Amino acid sequence: MSDMQKTLKEEVSLSGIGLHTGKEVTLTIKPAKENTGFVFIRTDLEGNPQVEADVNYVTTTDRGTTLEKLGVRIHTCEHLLAALVGCDVDNAFLEMNSAEPPIMDGSAKYFVEAIEKAGIEEQKVAREYLIVKEVVNYVDPNTGSELTIIPSENYEVTTMVDFGTKVLGTQNATLKDISEFKKEIASARTFSFLHELEMLLDAGLIKGGDISNAIVYVDKELTPETAQKLRKAFGKEKISIRPNGILDNLTLNYPNEAARHKLLDVIGDLALVGVKIKGKVIANKPGHFVNTQFAKKLNRQWKLQKKRNVPDIDIHKEPVFDINGIMKLMPHRYPFLLIDKVLELSDKHVVGLKNVTFNEPFFVGHFPKEPVMPGVLQVEALAQTGGILVLASVPDPENYSTYFIKMDKVKFKRKVVPGDTLVFKIELISPIRRGIVHMQGYGYVGENIVVEAELMAQVAKNNIE
């Protein structure tokens, strides 16, 4: 992928009150180096403990997503994380002097504005993606809530909400591209039903709720007793209901603001997967529990994808070197030239390809009735691909050869047979020193690793008189 990771140009701070803790908090969003991800730092606790935005640290999802690591908690992290993803940021430190970011107006708008004020800068390491190649699904059997992701070039999200109440029927919201987040989603505020609000007030759970940071859908009669509770909780002299069934504390930004806020929550919760996503998410009745269960499933897929390390390449694109280019670099010739094309090349890695045909000379004698490519030749092909990495970097490659000096941790995972397309990926383990090349090689057929090895080779000048 050509697009690079991003962080903030400078730090930026916001202050406010945490919705559930009711505590004053200052949040400072700071730049972070490549591959950091999003990391919360509690400056109010001894040793400034860190909690990574990782779905494996999710403990509770009641009224928001809570992370906990070694007893250190971060409450209601989803709006801030959604803003970071929505602003196309990859790496940031999130310092807080309390357990919960400020609720602000119940949306992600103020976080987005702060990030834009700080500015965003490109970094020097390419992004990684969880590329969705097949449908992944999670259903909560208790609620019928369901999240599905299907292949897509972009990260897209559609949410459908149906609360079975007259006041808030069925609503949908769609984000076609993350670049539209600021305009379409960021200002969608959190919401609550009157019966939930009353329960939360009775349980002392929304201490930071100025009535301006939540839309309240009135799904029951507003009794004098409830009205009195609300007046007291929110410091208002008068509470009434608008014709559209919401309390008169605020005006809706969008007719489908509830569905848009649910979409904001999905983006915030899926930030906990820990990698940018390429896929289309369809969320039916999403909530923090189902979102984070789905995020765990995607996180497992991502770890598996990383473990396999399958190069995401188009084998039909114009190669860096075709067979003629390879023969200019390599001294090998038929029948011992074992790569056909070089598809990618940088100073640290190379991707090569071999089409394995029935006409290979080694099939004549190697299990002729059930042809299998010899493992030693798969390792030789890996080494030749590694040789390209080295020889492409010298001005006169025809005067050099690459010789094996060590093979380690060689594993053959499955047979390579006629008709297979072998893709080899070689990465430097350490910089080339004094002609010694230390590299890790993988061979793939489709999504599967068929061979892997740690190789060491020496580049030596040819003894040509």
For each residue, the residues with C-beta under 8 A, 3 or more apart:
1: 126 127 128 129 312
2: 126
3: 126 127
4: 122 123 124 125 126 127
5: 34 35 90 91 122 123 125 126 127
6: 88 89 90 91 120 121 122 123
7: 31 32 33 36 89 90 91 92 120 121 123
8: 11 12 29 30 31 89 92 115 118 119 120 121
9: 31 118 119 120 121
10: 31 118 119
11: 8 28 29 30 31 118
12: 8 28 29 114 115 117 118
13: 26 27 28 29 114
14: 26 27 102 104 110 111 114
15: 24 25 26 27 102
16: 24 25 27 102 103 104
17: 22 23 24 25 102 103 208 210
18: 21 22 23 25 75 76 98 99 100 101 102 103 208
19: 22 64 76 100 103 106 190 206 208 209 213
20: 63 64 75 76 100 205 206 207 208
21: 18 25 75 98 99 100 207 208
22: 17 18 19 206 207 208
23: 17 18 98 99 100 207 208
24: 15 16 17 98
25: 15 16 17 18 21 96 97 98 100 101 102
26: 13 14 15 96 97
27: 13 14 15 16 80 94 95 96 101 102
28: 11 12 13 94 95 96
29: 8 11 12 13 84 92 93 94 95 111 114 115 118
30: 8 11 92 93 94 95
31: 7 8 9 10 11 91 92 93 121
32: 7 36 37 39 91 92 93
33: 7 36 91 123
34: 5 90 91 123 124 125
35: 5 91 125
36: 7 32 33 39 91 92 93
37: 32 52 53 54 90 91 274
38: 52 53 81 84 91 92 94 271
39: 32 36 50 51 52 53 92 93 94
40: 50 51 52 53 67 74 77 94 95 96
41: 48 49 50 93 94 95 96
42: 45 48 49 50 51 72 74 96 97 99
43: 48 95 96 97
44: 96 97 98
45: 42 48 49 72
46:
47:
48: 41 42 43 45
49: 41 42 45 69 70 72
50: 39 40 41 42 69
51: 39 40 42 57 67 68 69 72 73 74
52: 37 38 39 40 57 69 274
53: 37 38 39 40 67 77 81 94 271 272 274
54: 37 57 67 272 274 299
55: 58 272 273 274 292 295 296 299
56: 296 299
57: 51 52 54 67 68 69
58: 55 61 65 66 67 272 292 295 296
59: 66 67 68 73
60: 66
61: 58 64 65 66 287 288 289 291 292
62: 288
63: 20 76 200 205
64: 19 20 61 75 76 77 78 288
65: 58 61 76 77 78 268 269 272 288 291 292
66: 58 59 60 61 73 74 75 76 77
67: 40 51 53 54 57 58 59 73 74 77 272
68: 51 57 59 71 72 73 74
69: 49 50 51 52 57 72
70: 49
71: 68
72: 42 45 49 51 68 69
73: 51 59 66 67 68 99
74: 40 42 51 66 67 68 77 96 99 100
75: 18 20 21 64 66 99 100
76: 18 19 20 63 64 65 66 79 100 101 103
77: 40 53 64 65 66 67 74 80 81 101 268
78: 64 65 81 82 264 265 268 269 271 288
79: 76 82 83 101 103 104 106 107 108 111 190 264 265 268
80: 27 77 83 84 94 101 108 111 268
81: 38 53 77 78 84 85 267 268 269 271 272
82: 78 79 85 86 108 181 185 186 264 265 267 268 271
83: 79 80 86 87 108 111 112 115 186
84: 29 38 80 81 87 89 92 111 115 271
85: 81 82 88 89 178 181 267 268 270 271
86: 82 83 108 112 178 181 182 185 186 267
87: 83 84 112 115 116 120 181 182
88: 6 85 120 178 179
89: 6 7 8 84 85 92 115 120
90: 5 6 7 34 37 123 127 276
91: 5 6 7 31 32 33 34 35 36 37 38 123
92: 7 8 29 30 31 32 36 38 39 84 89
93: 29 30 31 32 36 39 41
94: 27 28 29 30 38 39 40 41 53 80 101
95: 27 28 29 30 40 41 43
96: 25 26 27 28 40 41 42 43 44 74 99 100 101
97: 25 26 42 43 44
98: 18 21 23 24 25 44
99: 18 21 23 42 73 74 75 96
100: 18 19 20 21 23 25 74 75 76 96 103
101: 18 25 27 76 77 79 80 94 96 111
102: 14 15 16 17 18 25 27
103: 16 17 18 19 76 79 100 106 190 208 209 213
104: 14 16 79 107 109 110 111 213
105: 109 110 189 212 213
106: 19 79 103 189 190 191 213 214 215 261
107: 79 104 110 186 187 188 189 190 261 264
108: 79 80 82 83 86 111 112 185 186 187 264 268
109: 104 105 112 113 186 187
110: 14 104 105 107 113 114
111: 14 29 79 80 83 84 101 104 108 114 115
112: 83 86 87 108 109 115 116 181 182 186
113: 109 110 116 117
114: 12 13 14 29 110 111 117 118
115: 8 12 29 83 84 87 89 111 112 118 120
116: 87 112 113 119 120 182
117: 12 113 114
118: 8 9 10 11 12 29 114 115
119: 8 9 10 116
120: 6 7 8 9 87 88 89 115 116
121: 6 7 8 9 31
122: 4 5 6
123: 4 5 6 7 33 34 90 91
124: 4 34
125: 4 5 34 35
126: 1 2 3 4 5
127: 1 3 4 5 90 276
128: 1 275 276 306
129: 1 275 276 277 278 312
130: 273 275 276 277 278 279 298 301 302 305
131: 278 279 305 312
132: 136 149 150 151 152 277 278 279 280
133: 151 447
134: 151
135: 148 149 150 151
136: 132 148 149 294 297 298 301
137: 146 147 148 149
138: 146 147 148 290 293 294 297
139: 144 145 146
140: 143 144 145 146 289 290 293
141: 144
142:
143: 140 285 287 290
144: 139 140 141 284 285
145: 139 140 284 285 286 287 289 290
146: 137 138 139 140 283 284 285 290
147: 137 138 266 281 282 283 284 286 290 291 294
148: 135 136 137 138 281 282 283
149: 132 135 136 137 277 279 280 281 282 294 298
150: 132 135 279 280 282
151: 132 133 134 135 278 279 280
152: 132 155 156 278 279 280
153: 278
154: 176 177 178 278 280
155: 152 177 178 276 277 278 279 280 281
156: 152 174 175 176 177 279 280 281
157: 174 175 263 266 267 280 281 283
158: 172 173 174 175 263 280 281 282 283
159: 172 173 174 259 260 262 263 266 283 284 286
160: 170 171 172 259 282 283 284 285
161: 168 170 171 172 258 259 262 285 286
162: 169 170 171 285
163: 168 169 193
164:
165: 168 169 193 217 219
166: 169 219 245
167: 217 218 219 245 246
168: 161 163 165 171 193 217 219 245 258
169: 162 163 165 166
170: 160 161 162
171: 160 161 162 168 256 258 259
172: 158 159 160 161 256 259
173: 158 159 185 188 256 259 260 262 263
174: 156 157 158 159 263
175: 156 157 158 178 180 181 184 185 263 267
176: 154 156 180
177: 154 155 156 180
178: 85 86 88 154 155 175 181
179: 88
180: 175 176 177 183 184 185
181: 82 85 86 87 112 175 178 184 185 186 267
182: 86 87 112 116 185 186
183: 180 186
184: 175 180 181 260
185: 82 86 108 173 175 180 181 182 188 260 263 264 267
186: 82 83 86 107 108 109 112 181 182 183 264
187: 107 108 109 253
188: 107 173 185 253 254 257 258 260 261 263 264
189: 105 106 107 213 214 215 250 253 257 261
190: 19 79 103 106 107 213 214 215 261
191: 106 214 215 216 217 257 258 261
192: 196 197 200 214 215 216 217
193: 163 165 168 196 197 216 217 218 219
194: 197 198 216 217 218 219 220 222 226 247
195: 198 199 219 220
196: 192 193 199 200
197: 192 193 194 200 201 206 214 216 230
198: 194 195 201 202 226 229
199: 195 196 202 203
200: 63 192 196 197 203 205 206
201: 197 198 204 205 206 229 230 233
202: 198 199
203: 199 200
204: 201 207
205: 20 63 200 201
206: 19 20 22 197 200 201 209 233
207: 20 21 22 23 204
208: 17 18 19 20 21 22 23 103 213
209: 19 103 206 213 214 233 234
210: 17 213 234 235
211: 214 216 230 233 234 236 247 249 250
212: 105 249 250
213: 19 103 104 105 106 189 190 208 209 210
214: 106 189 190 191 192 197 209 211
215: 106 189 190 191 192 246 247 250 252 257 258
216: 191 192 193 194 197 211 246 247 249
217: 165 167 168 191 192 193 194 245 246 258
218: 167 193 194 222 241 245 246 247
219: 165 166 167 168 193 194 195 245
220: 194 195
221:
222: 194 218 226 227 239 241
223: 226 227
224: 227 228
225: 228 229
226: 194 198 222 223 229 230
227: 222 223 224 230 231 239
228: 224 225 231 232
229: 198 201 225 226 232 233
230: 197 201 211 226 227 233 234 236 239 247
231: 227 228 234 235 236 237 238 239
232: 228 229 235
233: 201 206 209 211 229 230
234: 209 210 211 230 231 239 249
235: 210 231 232
236: 211 230 231 239 249
237: 231
238: 231
239: 222 227 230 231 234 236 247 248 249
240: 247 248
241: 218 222 245 246 247 248
242: 245 246 247 248
243:
244: 252
245: 166 167 168 217 218 219 241 242
246: 167 215 216 217 218 241 242 250 252
247: 194 211 215 216 218 230 239 240 241 242 250
248: 239 240 241 242
249: 211 212 216 234 236 239
250: 189 211 212 215 246 247
251:
252: 215 244 246 255 257
253: 187 188 189 257
254: 188 257 260
255: 252
256: 171 172 173 259 260
257: 188 189 191 215 252 253 254 260 261
258: 161 168 171 188 191 215 217 261 262
259: 159 160 161 171 172 173 256 262 263
260: 159 173 184 185 188 254 256 257 263 264
261: 106 107 188 189 190 191 257 258 264 265
262: 159 161 173 258 259 265 266 283 286
263: 157 158 159 173 174 175 185 188 259 260 266 267 283
264: 78 79 82 107 108 185 186 188 260 261 267 268
265: 78 79 82 261 262 268 269 286 287 288 291
266: 147 157 159 262 263 269 270 281 283 286 291
267: 81 82 85 86 157 175 181 185 263 264 270 271
268: 65 77 78 79 80 81 82 85 108 264 265 271
269: 65 78 81 265 266 272 288 291 292 295
270: 85 266 267 273 277 281 291 294 295 298
271: 38 53 78 81 82 84 85 267 268
272: 53 54 55 58 65 67 81 269 292 295 299
273: 55 130 270 277 295 298 299 302
274: 37 52 53 54 55 299 302
275: 128 129 130 302
276: 90 127 128 129 130 155
277: 129 130 132 149 155 270 273 281 298
278: 129 130 131 132 151 152 153 154 155
279: 130 131 132 149 150 151 152 155 156
280: 132 149 150 151 152 154 155 156 157 158
281: 147 148 149 155 156 157 158 266 270 277
282: 147 148 149 150 158 160
283: 146 147 148 157 158 159 160 262 263 266 286 290 291
284: 144 145 146 147 159 160
285: 143 144 145 146 160 161 162 290
286: 145 147 159 161 262 265 266 283 290 291
287: 61 143 145 265 290 291
288: 61 62 64 65 78 265 269 291 292
289: 61 140 145 292 293
290: 138 140 143 145 146 147 283 285 286 287 293 294
291: 61 65 147 265 266 269 270 283 286 287 288 294 295
292: 55 58 61 65 269 272 288 289 295 296
293: 138 140 289 290 296 297
294: 136 138 147 149 270 290 291 297 298
295: 55 58 269 270 272 273 291 292 298 299
296: 55 56 58 292 293 299 300
297: 136 138 293 294 300 301
298: 130 136 149 270 273 277 294 295 301 302
299: 54 55 56 272 273 274 295 296 302 303
300: 296 297 303 304
301: 130 136 297 298 304 305
302: 130 273 274 275 298 299 305 306
303: 299 300 306 307
304: 300 301 307 308
305: 130 131 301 302 308 309 310
306: 128 302 303 309
307: 303 304
308: 304 305 444 447 448 449
309: 305 306 425 442 449
310: 305 444 447 449
311: 344 351 423 425 444
312: 1 129 131
313: 317 343 344 351 423
314: 317
315: 343 353 421 423
316:
317: 313 314 343
318:
319: 322 325 341 342 343 353
320: 325 342 343 344 345
321: 325 326 329 341 342 345 388 392
322: 319 325 326 341
323: 326 327 337 340 341
324: 327 328
325: 319 320 321 322 328 329 342
326: 321 322 323 329 330 337 339 340 341 342 388
327: 323 324 330 333 337
328: 324 325 397 398
329: 321 325 326 387 388 391 392 397 398
330: 326 327 337 384 387 388 391 397
331: 398 401 462
332: 336 337 338 384
333: 327 336 337
334: 337
335: 360 361 362
336: 332 333 380
337: 323 326 327 330 332 333 334 384
338: 332 354 377 380 381 384
339: 326 342 352 353 354 381 384 385 388 424
340: 323 326 352 353 354 355
341: 319 321 322 323 326 352 353
342: 319 320 321 325 326 339 345 350 351 352 353 385 388
343: 313 315 317 319 320 351 352 353 423
344: 311 313 320 349 350 351
345: 320 321 342 349 350 351 388 389 392
346: 349 350
347: 393
348: 427 428
349: 344 345 346 389 425 426 427 428
350: 342 344 345 346 385 386 388 389 392 425 426
351: 311 313 342 343 344 345 385 423 424 425 426
352: 339 340 341 342 343 381 384 385 388 423 424 426
353: 315 319 339 340 341 342 343 421 422 423 424
354: 338 339 340 381 421 422 424
355: 340 421 422
356: 360 373 416 417 418 419 420 421 422
357: 360 418 419
358: 363 371 418 419
359: 363
360: 335 356 357 363 371 373 418
361: 335 364
362: 335 365 366 373 374 377
363: 358 359 360 366 368 371 373 418
364: 361 368
365: 362 368
366: 362 363 371 372 373 374
367: 370 371 372
368: 363 364 365 371
369:
370: 367
371: 358 360 363 366 367 368 417 418
372: 366 367 415 416 417
373: 356 360 362 363 366 377 378 415 416 417 420 422
374: 362 366 377 378
375: 378 379 410 412 451
376: 379 380
377: 338 362 373 374 380 381
378: 373 374 375 381 382 412 416 422 443 450 451
379: 375 376 382 383 407 410 441 451 453 455
380: 336 338 376 377 383 384
381: 338 339 352 354 377 378 384 385 422 424 443
382: 378 379 385 386 424 426 441 442 443 451 453 455
383: 379 380 386 387 402 404 441 455 457
384: 330 332 337 338 339 352 380 381 387 388
385: 339 342 350 351 352 381 382 388 389 424 426 441
386: 350 382 383 389 390 402 426 437 439 441 455 457
387: 329 330 383 384 390 391 402 457
388: 321 326 329 330 339 342 345 350 352 384 385 391 392
389: 345 349 350 385 386 392 393 426 428 437 439
390: 386 387 393 394 400 402 432 437 457 459
391: 329 330 387 388 394 397 400 402 459
392: 321 329 345 350 388 389 397
393: 347 389 390 432
394: 390 391 397 400 459
395:
396: 399 400
397: 328 329 330 391 392 394 400
398: 328 329 331
399: 396 461 462 464
400: 390 391 394 396 397 459 460 461 462
401: 331 459 460 462
402: 383 386 387 390 391 437 457 458 459 460
403: 457 458 460
404: 383 407 455 456 457
405: 436 456 457 458
406: 455 456
407: 379 404 410 453 454 455 456
408: 453 454 455 456
409: 452 453 454
410: 375 379 407 451 452 453 454
411: 451 452 453
412: 375 378 450 451
413: 448 449 450 451 452
414: 445 448 450
415: 372 373 450
416: 356 372 373 378 420 422 443 445 450 451
417: 356 371 372 373 420
418: 356 357 358 360 363 371
419: 356 357 358
420: 356 373 416 417 445
421: 315 353 354 355 356 445
422: 353 354 355 356 373 378 381 416 443 444 445 450
423: 311 313 315 343 351 352 353 443 444 445
424: 339 351 352 353 354 381 382 385 441 442 443 444
425: 309 311 349 350 351 441 442 443 444
426: 349 350 351 352 382 385 386 389 439 440 441 442 455
427: 348 349 439 440 441
428: 348 349 389 431 432 437 438 439
429: 438 439 440 454
430: 433 438
431: 428
432: 390 393 428 435 436 437 459
433: 430 436
434:
435: 432 458 459 460
436: 405 432 433 456 457 458
437: 386 389 390 402 428 432 455 456 457 458 459
438: 428 429 430 454 455 456
439: 386 389 426 427 428 429 454 455 456 457
440: 426 427 429 452 453 454 455
441: 379 382 383 385 386 424 425 426 427 451 452 453 454 455
442: 309 382 424 425 426 449 451 452
443: 378 381 382 416 422 423 424 425 449 450 451 452
444: 308 310 311 422 423 424 425 447 448 449 450
445: 414 416 420 421 422 423 448 450
446:
447: 133 308 310 444
448: 308 413 414 444 445
449: 308 309 310 413 442 443 444 452
450: 378 412 413 414 415 416 422 443 444 445
451: 375 378 379 382 410 411 412 413 416 441 442 443
452: 409 410 411 413 440 441 442 443 449
453: 379 382 407 408 409 410 411 440 441
454: 407 408 409 410 429 438 439 440 441
455: 379 382 383 386 404 406 407 408 426 437 438 439 440 441
456: 404 405 406 407 408 436 437 438 439
457: 383 386 387 390 402 403 404 405 436 437 439
458: 402 403 405 435 436 437
459: 390 391 394 400 401 402 432 435 437
460: 400 401 402 403 435
461: 399 400
462: 331 399 400 401
463:
464: 399
465:
